Amino acid sequence: MKRRNVMRAAVVGAGSVAFGFTMTGPSFAYPAQTGPSPYGSLQSADANGIRLPAGFTSRIVARSSQTVPGTSYTWHGAPDGGACFADGNGWIYTSNCEISSAGGAGALRFDSSAQVVDAYSILSGTRNNCAGGATPWDTWLSCEEVDRGYVYETDPYGTDAASQRPAMGRFKHEAAACDADRQVIYLTEDVSDGAFYRFVPSTWGNLASGTLQVLTESGGALSWKPVPDPDGSPTATRNQVSNTKRFNGGEGCYYAGGICFFTTKGDNKVWAYDAVANTLATVYDDGLTPNPPLTGVDNITGTSGSGDLFVAEDGGNMEICIITPDDIVAPFLRITGQSGSEICGPAFNPAGDRLYFSSQRGTSGSSSGGITYEVTGSFR
């Protein structure tokens, strides 16, 4: 049965039980299985060391510790989560800086010809800014991956100062995904016994106040319960509510069409929370997939047209893998010669024909060696 047709699994107890079917009868072919990519096989590495499908090209748009060409801005170290925002006839790509003592986030501005015309800081003086998420009102949520870390709401356009959002909870934040249909923001937590949260703003579009909730499970039923003390001290947010549903190392988070997709690195899974049905499904599990191409699951994004998911690897063999609505998982690209790094921040420009991402430590294996790329081609 296919992801585009119906959600295939409901959580029962501590695991996932599948209830799949096709028009021809029961099917248990999911979670996604290894298969051929709709883009074809990967070609030999290009001049940038990236293996791509035929018809796709790559270029480097920024390097850590170096001035961004055409600007006076030095690109930050350890580039991590990112997103794209429309900017007139061009667009902006934001990128976090996952450095413990001097984190923050920067931005690249592109014109209509995809040339970088500006680069600048949008957040500074924070810690281990890992992933985050874009809001419908065109701000970038930059999340600190430290104990009792904050979410910072930043301005991709570089005009407004960043704002700390303590109401969204203080914990080891990873990613955020906005659900405008229910006017909530989902949040992942990067610890081995982490929780899955949602923030309900008092007023949609204003994150200064609201209610932090945590996903719980009792008797096979899922519920959202308020976190009594979002400040997380002295008791961590994940340990304040009974029957909190545990997730092994929450990572990337992406919302589309009523479903919040998120990843957990501790067990190499991609999950799907169906906000309409209030159910949880396993989209991908490397333990249930023969010859799994996707390991070290991390940041995740998707395409609005085809419904394809793109999942970046932290480790593995440095691939971004595709998971199709037909439940096929396959490599889309591979970075060669950078085994000491991880892929971060995959995001499509508004037109959907350019994919941005970073190798956090590049060929050097150090935070100062990060490389930010663009891949161009005919995406589905």
Secondary structure, DSSP 8 states (H G I E B T S, - for coil): --TTT---EEEETTEEEE--EETTEE----S-EE---TT--B-S--TTSEE-BTT-EEEEEEETTSB-TTSS-B--SSEEEEEEEEETTEEEEEEEE--SSS-EEEEEEE-TTS-EEEEEEEEES-S-EEEEEE-TTS-EEEEE-STTB-EEEE-TTS-S--EE-GGG--B-EEEEEEETTTTEEEEEE-STTB-EEEEEEEETTEEEEEEEEEEEEETTEEEEEE-S-TT--SS-GGGSSTTB--BSSEEEEEEETTEEEEEETTTTEEEEEETTTTEEEEEEEGGGSSS-S--SEEEEEE-TTT--EEEEESSTTSEEEEE-TTSEEEEEEEE-S-TT--EEEEEE-TTSSEEEEEESSTTTTSGGG-EEEEEES---
